[in-house]
Amino acid sequence: MHCRLVFREIARLKLIVDLTRRPPPILYLLDELLQGTNSHDRQIGAKAIARNLFQHGAIGLITTHDLALAEIADSLGPGAANFHFEHRLVNGKLRFDYI
């Protein structure tokens, strides 16, 4: 079952990357890339995906809790950046700091 989920994710990521090869630019929101793979392979794969999206002019967000993956933005240059979102519960409502 696990292999099927990883394969589905890779197939979907390939579709997204393929869409960047023609206009218009795509907007993507990706959460916890390649979560079912080991840390080393995940870092290599996520970096390749992010680099490909960036180089083809795609616009988007990749979210992660993995600090090693957060280093990817630094390797892409000035068009990519890391942001840290924190949240607090204030008067029963969730508030985000968007730093």
CORUR-V218735 format. One record per run of one state. SS is the DSSP state (a for helix, b for strand, c for the rest). FROM is the first residue (numbers start at 1). TO is the last residue. If there is no record, write none. Layout:
ss from to
SS FROM TO
SS FROM TO
This chain:
ss from to
c 1 1
a 2 19
c 20 26
b 27 31
c 32 38
a 39 55
c 56 58
b 59 63
c 64 66
a 67 70
c 71 71
a 72 76
c 77 86
b 87 90
c 91 92
b 93 96
c 97 99
